[in-house]
Amino acid sequence: MGSTLTELRNLLARQIDYTDLTTTTDPSTTELNDYINKSVRKLVRRDKPQELRVATPATADITSGTNTATIPSTIFVPDQVYYKDNGGRWKQLRQLSVKHLIDRTSSGSFFDTNNQGNPEYYAIRSNTIIFDRYFSRTESAALKVYGLSIPTKLANNIVVNGDNEAAVVTVDTQTNGTISQSFTEAYTGNSSAKFVMDATIGTHSFDIELVASTKYNVSVWLYVPTATVSSVIVSSNNVTLGTVSAKDTWTNVTGNFTAVASDKLTVRYSGGSGSGLFWYTDDIEIIPGGSGYDDEVDLPIDYDMLITYESAVLFYQKDDDLENQLKYQALADQERAELKLSLSTNNQDLVQLDPYTFVGSTTNMSNPNLFFGP
């Protein structure tokens, strides 16, 4: 959807005149990447961007004799909670702070487990939803929770030219065949990697080496033409991620695993000889961090500068550089205000009043300036 981690790192580096952009082992742990990831989470929690609002509610269970439920693991910040009451009817609950929740029910009732029935209010504390009454039954999926999805953790794609646009993907070994850039088929962009097999009997493959004990999140797109190989396999030394046998269509193979010693990602055909037979590969991603990691931010490019400015604030906090902290916080606040005005998906807090909102279309106001100014 949005910019890659590398693009955001470069934006941040230019802002703060940071010259060391090298990455080692898992790039998600390097300094600038850490600031960017923290800034994205802070932005999502504070600004609640429309792009991360879930369209389908997550569910949660209730247990008799308790007044709490765990926030579903897919929800980062809940904003609406619906409850199926004892009569089977769904109703929306209203959110309060924990203090107001206790005050509303009185502390005596709030801590009394006999105060059972259908709740009307809830509060959020840590990863828990707290209700104003204790449940009188146990039921799965009795809660539906809307909110913000968890922002993807960013790490760099370690594959060089994985999109095959500037050049063909860089691989470490080619076995019984040759890989080259092709403009015949492409999943995205204009080109892909074409692997042409030779006459040797055995495995025909290309490999990308991995770092032992590192978790990886992998995505590979494959296109197997008709009248060529029967299937192509994507695997590591100890995990088969998927086999593609569908013909004349792009198929995605994904998975995550922890690399073992001397591990590598392999795209291969093991059906014997096949001189001149071929398949296509595109958009190869190998991202350190495992499940939940990607190299592309969940937000559109409109948010790039806000992420950059917020990351710069964190960068200068480590040196107690108050002048630059204030400078970039001011830039972030200005960028945030402009985003709320310019992005139609994010201006839900901006209410334009109809002049007849309070008085109706047939009522005269003796002093309309009271509401709308001169």
C-alpha positions in Angstrom: 0.0 0.0 0.0 2.7 2.5 1.0 6.4 3.1 0.9 9.0 0.4 1.7 11.1 0.5 4.8 14.1 1.4 2.7 12.3 4.4 1.2 11.3 5.6 4.7 14.8 5.1 6.0 16.2 7.2 3.2 13.7 10.0 4.0 14.6 9.9 7.6 18.3 9.8 6.9 18.1 12.9 4.7 16.2 14.8 7.4 18.7 14.1 10.2 21.9 13.9 8.0 22.4 10.3 9.0 25.0 8.6 6.8 25.3 5.0 8.2 22.5 3.1 6.4 24.1 -0.3 6.6 22.1 -3.2 8.0 23.3 -6.4 9.7 21.5 -9.7 10.5 17.9 -8.8 11.1 17.4 -5.3 9.8 14.3 -4.7 11.8 16.5 -4.2 14.9 18.8 -1.5 13.4 18.5 2.0 14.9 16.6 3.9 12.3 14.2 1.0 11.6 13.4 0.8 15.3 12.4 4.5 15.3 10.3 4.1 12.2 8.4 1.1 13.6 7.8 2.9 16.9 6.6 6.0 15.1 4.1 4.0 13.0 2.6 2.4 16.1 2.4 5.8 17.8 0.8 7.3 14.8 -1.8 4.5 14.5 -2.7 4.7 18.2 -3.0 8.5 18.1 -4.5 9.3 14.7 -6.5 6.2 14.1 -6.1 6.2 10.3 -9.0 4.9 8.3 -6.8 2.5 6.4 -6.2 0.4 9.5 -9.8 0.3 10.7 -11.0 -3.3 10.4 -14.1 -3.9 8.2 -14.9 -7.3 9.9 -15.2 -7.4 13.7 -13.0 -9.8 15.7 -14.8 -11.9 18.2 -14.1 -12.6 21.9 -15.5 -15.0 24.5 -17.2 -14.4 27.8 -17.0 -16.5 31.0 -19.6 -16.8 33.7 -18.6 -15.1 36.9 -16.1 -12.7 35.3 -16.4 -9.1 34.1 -13.4 -9.1 31.7 -12.5 -10.4 28.3 -9.2 -10.4 26.4 -8.9 -8.0 23.4 -8.7 -10.1 20.2 -5.2 -10.6 19.1 -5.9 -9.0 15.7 -7.1 -5.7 17.3 -4.5 -3.0 18.2 -6.9 -0.4 19.5 -10.6 -1.3 20.1 -13.1 1.5 19.4 -16.5 -0.3 19.3 -17.7 -3.3 21.3 -20.9 -5.2 20.7 -22.4 -7.7 23.2 -24.9 -10.5 22.6 -27.2 -10.2 25.7 -28.8 -13.0 27.5 -31.8 -12.9 25.1 -29.5 -13.3 22.1 -29.8 -9.7 20.9 -26.7 -7.7 19.9 -26.2 -4.2 21.4 -23.4 -1.7 21.3 -21.7 -1.0 24.6 -20.5 2.5 25.6 -16.9 3.1 26.6 -15.8 4.8 29.8 -12.5 5.2 31.6 -11.9 2.7 34.3 -12.5 5.3 37.0 -15.8 6.4 35.5 -16.8 2.7 35.0 -16.3 2.0 38.7 -17.9 5.3 39.8 -21.0 4.7 37.6 -21.7 1.3 39.2 -20.3 2.1 42.7 -17.2 0.3 43.9 -19.3 -2.0 46.0 -21.2 -3.3 43.0 -18.2 -3.2 40.7 -16.2 -5.6 42.9 -19.2 -7.8 43.7 -19.2 -11.0 41.6 -22.9 -11.4 42.3 -23.6 -8.2 40.3 -24.4 -10.3 37.2 -26.3 -9.5 34.1 -26.0 -7.7 30.7 -23.3 -5.0 30.8 -23.9 -1.6 29.3 -20.5 0.0 29.6 -16.8 -1.1 29.2 -13.3 0.2 29.7 -9.9 -0.7 28.2 -7.0 -1.6 30.5 -3.9 -3.2 29.0 -5.0 -6.0 26.7 -8.3 -6.5 28.6 -11.9 -5.2 28.2 -13.5 -4.6 31.6 -17.3 -4.5 31.9 -19.6 -2.9 34.4 -21.3 -6.2 35.3 -20.3 -9.8 35.7 -21.4 -12.3 33.1 -24.1 -14.8 34.1 -23.1 -17.3 31.3 -20.2 -18.7 29.3 -20.3 -18.3 25.6 -17.9 -18.2 22.7 -17.9 -15.2 20.3 -20.4 -13.3 22.5 -18.4 -10.1 21.8 -17.7 -8.4 18.5 -14.9 -5.9 18.5 -14.1 -3.3 15.9 -11.0 -1.2 16.0 -7.6 -0.7 14.4 -5.6 -3.6 13.1 -2.1 -4.1 14.4 0.4 -2.2 12.1 2.8 -4.5 10.3 6.3 -4.5 11.7 8.8 -3.3 9.1 12.0 -5.0 8.0 14.0 -4.9 4.8 13.5 -7.4 2.0 16.9 -9.1 1.8 16.4 -10.1 -1.8 18.2 -7.8 -4.3 16.1 -7.0 -7.3 13.3 -9.2 -6.1 10.8 -7.3 -8.3 13.0 -8.0 -11.4 12.5 -4.5 -12.8 16.0 -2.8 -12.7 17.6 -6.2 -13.3 16.9 -9.9 -12.7 16.8 -11.1 -9.1 20.2 -11.8 -7.5 20.6 -15.4 -6.5 23.5 -17.3 -4.8 23.4 -20.5 -6.9 21.8 -21.7 -10.1 21.6 -25.5 -10.5 21.1 -27.2 -13.9 19.6 -24.1 -15.5 19.9 -20.4 -16.1 18.0 -17.4 -14.7 17.5 -14.2 -16.7 15.2 -11.2 -16.9 12.2 -11.7 -19.1 9.6 -9.2 -20.4 7.1 -12.0 -21.6 5.3 -12.4 -18.3 5.2 -10.2 -15.1 3.2 -10.3 -11.9 3.8 -6.6 -11.3 5.7 -4.1 -13.4 7.1 -5.1 -16.8 9.4 -8.1 -16.2 10.0 -11.2 -14.2 12.8 -13.8 -13.7 12.7 -16.7 -16.2 14.4 -19.9 -15.2 15.3 -22.1 -18.2 16.3 -25.7 -17.5 19.2 -27.6 -19.1 19.3 -31.3 -20.1 20.7 -32.6 -16.8 18.7 -35.2 -15.0 18.0 -34.1 -11.4 17.0 -30.9 -9.6 16.7 -27.7 -11.5 16.7 -24.7 -9.1 18.0 -21.4 -7.9 18.8 -20.6 -4.3 19.1 -17.6 -2.0 21.2 -18.1 1.1 19.7 -17.4 4.6 21.2 -16.7 8.1 20.9 -19.5 10.6 18.5 -19.0 13.5 16.8 -16.0 11.9 13.0 -16.0 11.4 11.9 -15.2 7.9 8.6 -14.2 6.3 8.6 -15.3 2.6 6.5 -14.5 -0.5 7.2 -15.8 -4.0 5.0 -15.4 -7.1 5.3 -18.2 -9.7 4.0 -18.7 -13.3 4.1 -22.2 -14.8 3.3 -22.2 -18.5 1.3 -25.0 -20.1 3.4 -27.8 -21.8 6.3 -27.2 -19.5 7.2 -28.6 -16.1 4.4 -30.3 -14.0 5.0 -28.2 -10.9 7.5 -25.9 -9.1 8.3 -26.2 -5.4 9.3 -23.4 -3.0 11.2 -24.7 0.1 14.0 -24.2 2.6 16.3 -26.9 3.9 13.6 -28.2 6.3 10.3 -26.6 5.2 8.3 -26.9 2.0 6.3 -23.7 1.7 4.3 -24.7 -1.3 4.0 -26.4 -4.7 2.6 -24.6 -7.8 1.0 -26.8 -10.4 -1.6 -24.4 -11.8 -0.8 -23.4 -15.4 -0.8 -20.0 -17.1 -1.6 -18.0 -14.0 0.4 -16.3 -11.3 0.3 -18.2 -8.0 1.6 -16.9 -4.6 3.5 -19.1 -2.2 3.9 -17.7 1.3 5.2 -18.9 4.6 7.4 -18.2 7.6 10.1 -20.3 9.3 13.3 -20.1 11.3 16.4 -20.9 9.2 18.6 -23.8 10.2 22.4 -24.0 9.6 23.4 -23.5 5.9 19.8 -22.8 5.0 18.6 -21.3 1.8 15.4 -20.5 0.0 15.0 -22.8 -3.0 12.8 -22.5 -6.1 13.0 -25.9 -7.9 11.7 -28.5 -10.2 12.7 -32.1 -9.4 10.9 -34.1 -12.1 13.9 -35.2 -14.1 15.5 -33.7 -17.3 13.8 -31.1 -19.4 16.1 -29.2 -21.7 14.5 -25.8 -22.6 11.6 -26.1 -20.2 11.1 -23.0 -18.1 9.0 -21.1 -15.5 8.7 -17.5 -14.3 9.2 -16.0 -10.8 8.4 -12.5 -9.6 8.1 -10.3 -6.5 10.3 -12.5 -4.3 10.4 -11.3 -0.7 12.4 -12.7 2.1 11.9 -10.5 5.1 13.6 -11.1 8.5 11.3 -11.2 11.5 9.0 -14.0 10.6 5.2 -13.9 10.6 3.8 -10.4 10.9 6.7 -8.6 9.2 6.7 -6.9 5.8 8.9 -4.3 4.0 6.0 -2.1 3.1 4.1 0.2 5.6 0.3 -0.3 5.9 -0.4 3.4 5.3 -0.4 5.3 1.9 2.5 7.5 0.9 0.6 10.5 2.2 1.8 9.5 5.7 5.5 9.3 4.8 6.5 12.7 6.1 4.5 12.4 9.3 6.3 9.0 10.0 9.6 10.7 9.2 9.1 13.7 11.5 7.9 11.5 14.4 10.9 9.2 13.9 13.2 12.2 13.9 11.8 13.2 17.3 12.7 9.8 18.7 16.2 10.0 17.1 16.9 13.3 18.9 15.5 12.2 22.2 18.4 9.8 22.6 20.8 12.7 22.7 18.6 15.0 24.7 18.6 17.4 21.8 15.7 19.5 22.9 16.0 22.0 20.0 15.7 19.4 17.3 13.0 17.5 19.3 10.8 20.6 19.4 11.6 21.4 15.7 10.5 18.0 14.4 7.5 17.8 16.8 6.3 21.1 15.4 6.8 19.7 11.8 4.9 16.5 12.8 2.0 18.5 14.3 1.8 20.7 11.2 1.9 17.6 8.9 -0.8 15.9 11.0 -3.1 18.9 10.8 -2.7 19.1 7.0 -3.4 15.4 6.6 -6.6 15.7 8.6 -7.7 18.4 6.2 -6.6 16.8 2.9 -7.4 13.1 3.4 -11.1 12.6 3.1 -10.8 9.2 4.8 -9.4 10.9 7.9 -11.6 13.9 8.4 -14.3 12.2 10.4 -13.6 14.6 13.3 -14.2 17.6 11.1 -17.9 18.4 11.3 -19.4 20.9 8.9 -22.7 22.2 10.4 -25.8 22.7 8.3 -27.2 26.2 9.2 -30.5 24.5 10.0 -29.0 21.8 12.3 -30.4 23.3 15.5 -33.5 25.2 14.3 -35.0 23.3 11.3 -35.6 24.5 7.8 -38.7 26.5 8.6 -37.7 28.3 11.8 -36.4 31.8 11.8 -33.5 32.8 14.1 -33.5 36.2 15.6 -29.7 36.1 15.9 -28.1 33.6 13.5 -24.7 35.0 14.2 -24.9 33.4 17.6 -24.0 30.1 15.9 -22.5 31.0 12.6 -20.7 34.3 13.0 -21.3 37.6 11.2 
